[in-house]
Amino acid sequence: MKVDAALYRNSGMFFALVLLCAVLAFWPSYFARLAEQPDARFHAHGVVMILWLALLVAQGVLIRANYRALHKRLGLSSYLLAPALILVTASFVHYRIGPVPPALTRLPDGALYFLALTLNSLVAFALLYGLAIYHRREPLVHARYMVCTVFPLFTPITDRLIGANAPGIVGLVPRIAGAPVLPVVGFILADVLLIGLVAWDWTANRRRDVFPIALGIVAAYHVSVLTFHEVPFWQDFGRWFLRLPLS
């Protein structure tokens, strides 16, 4: 049980590292230019994402300090915060792509790719969060799924850190519609970490009930990003989504 609980008790440090990387990644384009953002949706999106990561940090710290009652009470806020993250991000994506002219019969591949990158990350996040809540009375299962909620959210952070600090990688990734698919690097990082967690959980705890499922969800999301721009149903969905009155 002590080995099994190690991830549960030390998750706060992992979340704090992700939060720090998020602040560093978005410092030049957002935090250093708060008054220059073109729309309130940029602020709403930034706030819900930071609040989610901060909640995960706080929950990890509280469980490490054995404040379980406070951990449970604070966790109730996720019932509002997780749906807010999904809705705010969907509206933000809608705004970023812009309106679709009624006469447009085909969205560009770049727009279809961006929709898959963003909206499907929300689907993966929702599945992992939903599984965490479903297993909320099984602390070690719940904790594992909550750890995994950050993996669909990796690429906005990794893209910016790579662009600022390792631009040479840009030329090594595949392209869609002529643009480099830099999120592939974040996908690889997320998959490697999850594979490592699968191996660790099996060798240390003889468990294979959470991380393999999470890996399947996250990997399916990654495949969708690289392929959905070529699938007819995604073209239809994209036009429908962008014609919704969300922005």
HELIX and SHEET records of a PDB file:
HELIX    1   1 ALA A    5  PHE A   26  1                                  22    
HELIX    2   2 PHE A   31  GLU A   36  5                                   6    
HELIX    3   3 ALA A   40  ARG A   64  1                                  25    
HELIX    4   4 ARG A   68  GLY A   75  1                                   8    
HELIX    5   5 SER A   78  ILE A   97  1                                  20    
HELIX    6   6 ASP A  109  TYR A  134  1                                  26    
HELIX    7   7 PRO A  139  CYS A  148  1                                  10    
HELIX    8   8 PHE A  151  LEU A  153  5                                   3    
HELIX    9   9 THR A  155  ASN A  165  1                                  11    
HELIX   10  10 PRO A  167  LEU A  172  5                                   6    
HELIX   11  11 PRO A  183  ASN A  205  1                                  23    
HELIX   12  12 PHE A  211  THR A  227  1                                  17    
HELIX   13  13 PHE A  228  GLU A  230  5                                   3    
HELIX   14  14 PRO A  232  LEU A  242  1                                  11    
SHEET    1   A 2 ARG A 175  ILE A 176  0                                        
SHEET    2   A 2 ALA A 179  PRO A 180 -1                                        
END                                                                             
